[in-house]
Amino acid sequence: MLRGVAGSVLLTIGGFCYVHVAHPSWIDSTPLSTLRKTPHHLDLGLLLSGIGLLLLTWAWWRLRPFALDDETGVGSVRIAVGLWSIPLLIAPPLFSGDGWSYVATGYLTGHGLSPYVWTPSILPAPLQSGVNERWLHTLSPYGPLAQGWGGLAAQFTSNPWALLVAYRVFALVGVALIAWATPRLARRAGIHPGRASWLVLASPFMIAHGIGGLHNDVVVAGLGVAALALTTRDRWVAGAVLAGAAAAVKVPGGLIAVGVVLLSLQIGASPVQRVRRAAGVLGVSAATVLGLGIVTGVGNGWIKTLSVATSVPTRLSLTTSLGESLRHVLRKIGAPVTGPGGITMVSLVDAIGVLVLVCGAIALVIRSRLDDEGSSLTSVAILMFAVTMLSPAMHYWYFLWCLPLLACVRLPRPARDTLYVGVIVMGLIALADASLNVGWLTTSAAIAMTCVPPLVFLVSSGHQPRTVGSADVAAAKPA
């Protein structure tokens, strides 16, 4: 436990050494200000943060035997996460400056200015000083629930640090939902609840990005797994409402409604019954999104600003990278790189990826098995993993969408080993904050993320035990 606490303390101190913060700041009158003014404050901050991540990874792995205890495993994981989170409550947004953007757009919402019409550039200097230049003049792509939370906090304070803490509490609400729902889903799928909780909650990936980075994605994940945990074969409305709430934070969260449909259908349901249930779940979820837009006062103008997230290409996005590669090939051979209406190759491939996801979701609703909840949860986990991988914009913390589900379902050993290693890699490379403009760091992190997990999958697949078939048994019998 103490290793994890020490790791979180070092993450917090390291963040104060180099992370961009809003000014004026309370740290100006503390010794932390001296650290920020040292010539090598960036190197010092990255060093402390790197050691902190290593300690958290070590503590997480040492926690595994305790997590596997049938009686106290889940409780041990929850206690560890609570202790490791405390030092991060006062930390600046780690490994990404998104938290300051949340603060700015939340303040706009709280003062009657739609973040889908106005940008943070109109705010007073203290509130816009923390926002990255890239997003200072950009409309918000986040849904009404996330904006409404910040708007509510802005009714009580205009201090950017206090508003930042409010958004970290928002992230912790997501963590709490995951802590509540994960053991329940794991039991329904026949997975040890302690192991599933350990993999999701206490991992350095969750600590770094979900709590330290305070990303809205952890709330999407929490609402998603809570929606599934509340859904049974004779109860689905609450799940549909939470699926709509997840979409009201980020649109991809709405696809968890597919899981609500599958878990609520009776065994042997006909295609007509499946379609009816899907229509009912979709209607309740859509009504939830529209209702939250009305209640928060921001409406649903965010639907028009969704493309903001894709305005900056991300090298981890498979569809965007493929589109860029095809555009490069077309340019080399002298072919036109834009189609009718000015559509680019990147936009076309991204659209194809979205179409594949929609078709996959429909196919799951129509064709999935219903006799086993574990199979239904596995189908939803695969869908959310595909949503993550095929997203037009891709960042490490987007894996929060699918990690809780993947931890709760049965996976072949190669996939399970890859998931463990992937969580470790994504935790350790959290330092690769693109806003730091440290080219070698972001490049090395991208290479590690794209090469190490697939390599582990191949190695693990090659060491699978040989399955004994009927022919082997027959050959072993005496004549």
N, C-alpha and C positions, 0 to 999 in steps of 0.2 A: 504493500500500500504506500509506504513512504517514498519508494522510488518514483511512483507515479505522481505524488504530490510535488516532489523535487523537480520532476520533469515539467509539470505545469508552471511551477514558479519560474523556472528558467525560460520557458516559452513566453511568459508574461514580461519578464525583464528584458529578454531579447527583443520582443516586439517594441517595447518602449525605446530601445536603442535606435531603431531604424524605420519603423513603420510611420508613414505619413499620418499626421494627426491634425485635428481642427485647432485653430488658434483664435483667441488666446486660450491657453490650456492650464489646467490645475498643476500639470507636471512642471511648469516653468519655475515654480518656487520649490522644487524638490531636487534631490541629488540626481534624479533621472535626467534632468535637464543637462547636467554636466556630461553624462554619458552620451547624450544626443549630439553634443558639441565637439566630441573628440574627433580627431582626423579620420580615424578608422571605425567610426560608429557602425557603419554597415557591416563590415567584417566581424566586429564584435557581436552585433545582434544576430547575425546568421550563425556564428559559432555557438552562442548560448542557446539559440533555438534548435540547432542541430543536436546538441547534447541533450536538450530537453526531450526531443522526439525519440532519441535513442533510449533514454531512461523510461519513457512512456511505453515504448515497444517492449522493452525488457519486462517492465512491471505487468504489462498486459499478458505476455506469454507465461509469466510465473503465476498469474491468476488462474490459468486454465484448469489445473487440477482441483482447485477449490470450487470453480464453476460447475464441475462435473458431479459434485455432491448432490444426491437426489433431494435432500431436505433443505440445505442451506445455499445451494449453488446460485440460484437467482438472486437471493438476498445479498450474497457476497459481491456479486457483480454490481448491483445497484449501489451498495455502500461505496465501492471503489470509484464508481463514476461520480458519485456525489462529492467525494473528497477531492478527486482530481479536477473537478470543475470549479471549485471555490476560487483558486488563485486567478482563474481566467475571467472572472466576473468583471474585473476592472481593466482588463487588457484592451488595447485598441483592436480594431478588426485585423486579425492575423491572416497572412498569406493571400490577402485580397483586400482591396479598399471598398468592397461593395457595401459594407456597413455604413459608411458615411453617405453613400447614395441613398440608402434606406432612410437615414435620418433626414436628409434634405426633402425627399419626396413625401415622407410622413408629415413633416412640418407644413409643407404645401397643403396637404389634405386637411390637416387640422385647422387651417386658416382659410378654408373655403376656396382654395385654388387647386383646380384639378391637375394632378401630375401628368395627365394625358394631354394637357393643353399648355401648361407652363413648365419651364425647366428650372433646375436649381440655380441658374445664373441670376435670377431675379431676387434671390434671398439676401439677407444681410451677410456681411463678410464672415462672421464666425460660423454660420451655418453652411456656407458654401466652400469654406476654406479647406475642408477635409476631402471634398469630392474630387475625384480624378478628373483632370482636364478633358479626358476623352468623353466623360459622361456629363460634364457640367452643362452642356447645351443640348442634352438629349432627353427626350420624353421617356417616361417610365414604362417598362413592359410588364410590371408586376400587377397582380390582380387586386380587387377591392379589399379582400381580407387583410392582406399584408399592409396596404395603404391605410386601411381603417385603424389597424393597431397603432401605427405611428401617429395617425391623426388624433387618436384618443390620448396618447402620451403627450402630444404637443399642446393639449388643453391645459396641462399642468406646468409645463416648463418650456423654455426656449433654449436651454443649455444643451449644446450638441452632445456632451458627454453623458448627460442624464438620458437623453433620447437614445443614445447608443446602448446604454444599459437596458433600456426598455426593449430594444430589439434583441438583445442577448437573452432576456427573459422569454421573449417570443420563441427564440430557438430552443431554449430549455423546455418550453411547453411541448415542442415537437419531440425532444428527447424523452420527456416523461411519458408521452403517448406511446413511443416505441417501447419504453421499458414496461409499460402495462400490457401492450398487445403482443409483443414478441413471444413470451412464454405460452400464451394462449394459442397462438397460431402454431407454434412448434408442437405442442401436445396434439393438436388436431391432425398434424401431418406425421406424427410418430417420431418426432425429433426431440432429443433431450433439451428441455427448456433452458437449462443453465448454459449449455454449449452455445445455443442460438443467441442468448442474451450476451454472452461473453464476446462472441464474434462481432456483434453489432455495436453494443453500447460502449464497451471498454476499449475498443481498438484505438490505436493512435490516429487512425483515419477519422473516426468520429470526434475524438477530442480536438484534433487540429482543425478540421473544416466545419464540423457541425457546431461545436461550442466555441472554439477560438475564432473561427471565421464567421460565426453567427449567420450562416447563409439561410435564406428562406427555404432552401431545399430540404432541410431537416424537418421543417414543419410540414412540407408536402409529404415526406415519408411517414411522419407520425400520424397525420390524418388518414393516409392511405391504409396503413396496417390496422389502425383503429377501426376503420370502416369495415375491413374484412373480419376483424375479431368480433364485431357486433352483429355480423350477418349470419343467419342460420336459414334452414330450409323453410321456416315459417315466419321469418322476421328479416326484412330487408330495407325498410324505409330509412332507419337511422344510418345504415351503411351508405345508402344513396345520398343522404344529406352530407355526410362526411366526405364522400367522393366529390360532391359539388364544392365543398369547402376547400378541398385540396386543389381543385381546378381554379378556385378563386384566389389562390396564392400563385400558382404557375399552371399553365394549361396542361402540360403532360400529366399532372397529377390526376386529371379527370379520367384517365384510362383505367384507373383502379376500379372504375364502375364495372368493367368487364368481370372482375373477380366477384363483385357483389352479385352480378347476374348469375354466375356459375354456382356460387355457394348457396344461393337462395332457391334454385330450381329443384324440383322433386326428381328423384331417380326415374328415368324413363320418360322425361318430358319430351313432347313432340316438338318439331321445328316451329310450329305455330305458337306453342306455349313459350318457347324460348324467345321468339321475337316479341311477344306481348310483354314478357317480363323485362326484356331489354328496353322496350319503349317506356315502360313504367319507371325503371331506374334512371334512364336518360332524362325523362321528364322531371323527376324529382331533383336530380342533380342540376339540371339547367335552371330550374326554378330557384334553387339555392344560390347559384351564381348570380342570377339577376336580382334576387332579393338582397344579397349582400352588397351589390352595387348601389341599390336604393338606400339601404340602411346607412351605409357609410357616406353617402352623398357624392361619391365619385362617379357613379354610373358605370358603364361598361365600355368606355372609350379605349380601354387598354387593348381591346381586340384589334384596334387599328394600329397599335404601337408594338405588336409582337415581333415585327421584323427588326426592332432595335437590337435584340439579342444577337442577331446574325450579322449586324453591321460591321463587326470586327471578326474576320475569319479566325478560327481556332484550329490548330494543327491536329488536335485529337479527334475532330469530327470526321468520321469515315466518308460521309457523303460530300462534305465540303472539300476534303482532300482529293477525293475521286474526281469531283467536278473541276478542281484546279488542274489536276493532271491531264484530264481530257482537253481542257482549254489550251494547255501548253502544247499538247500534241497537235491540235487543230491549227494553232498559230504556226507551228513548225512546218506543217505541210501546206500552209497558205490557205486553209479553209476558213470560212467565216466563223467567228467565235461567239456571235450573238444570233439569235433566231428571230422570228416574227415578234413584233412588239418590244424588241430590245431585250428579250429574256436571255440571260447568260447561261452558260453550261453549268455553273455552280448552282444557280437557282433551279435549273431543270432537274439536276440530280437530287437536290434537296427535296424537291416536290415529289420525285419518284420514291424517295425514302419515306416520306409522310404517307404516300398512297399505299406503300407496302404495309406500313403499320396499321392503317385503317382496315385494309383487307385482312390482315392477320387477326385483328380484334374481332371482326365479323365472323371469320372462320372459327375462332375459338367459341364464340357464342353458339354457333350452329352445330359444330361437330364435336365439341369436347365431351369426354366421359363425365358422368355425374355420380357414379356409384362410389367414388372415393374422394373425400375432401382433399387428401394429399395430392392427388392428381390435379384437381382444380387449382390448388395453390401453386403447384409447379407450373401449370400453364400460365398463370398470372405472373409468376416470377420471371418466366422466360419472356413474356410480353414486355414487362417493365425493363428488363435487361436490353431487349431490342430497342425500346424507346430511348434508352440511354445511349446506346451505340449509334443509332441512326439519327440522333438529334442534329439539326443543322448547326447548332452552336453547342460546343462540348467543353466542359471543364471537369477537373477531377472530382469536385464535390457533387457533380450530377449523379455519380454512382450511389449517392445517398438514396436516390429514388428506388433502386432495386436491391440494395444490400440487405435490408431487413427481411425481404421476401426470400432471397437466395439463402439466407441463414436458416430459414424455417422449413426448408424442403429437403427431401432426400436427393443427393447429387452423387453421380459416379465419383469414384476416388480421384481421377484426374481433374475433374471439375472442382471438387472440394479442395484439393491441394492448390489449384490455381487461385481459388477464391482466397484462401489463407495468405498466399504470397502476394496476391494483388492488394489485399488490405494493408499488408506491411509496406509494400512499395509505395502505395498512395499516401500512407502516413509519413514515410520518411522523405518523400520528394515534395512535401507540402511547402518547403522553402522556396520552390520555384515560382515565386510571385512574378507574373509577367510585368507588373507595373514597376518593378525594380530595374528593368532593362538590363539584366545581367544575362547576356546571350548564352554563354556556355552553360549556365545553370538551367535555364529553361529548356535548352536543347538536350542536355544530359537527362533531365527529368522525363522529357517526352520519349527519348530512346528507351529509358528504363521501363516506362509504363507500357510501351508498345512491344518490347522484346522479352522482358523477363517473364511475365505471366504465360505467354504462349510457349516459351521454352520449357517452363515447369510443366505445362500441360502435356507437351510431347514426351518429356522424360518420364512423367508419371504414367502415361499411357503405355510406354514401352516396358514398364515394370509391373504390369497387371498380372495377377496370378492366373495361371492357365485354368480355364473352366473344364471340368471333367464332364464329358458328354456320354451319351448312351453307348456309343461305340467303344469308348475307353472302358466303361464298366463291363461290357460284354467280353472284351479282350482280357480283362483281369480275372474273369471267372475261370476256375479249373475246368478242364475238359470233362 
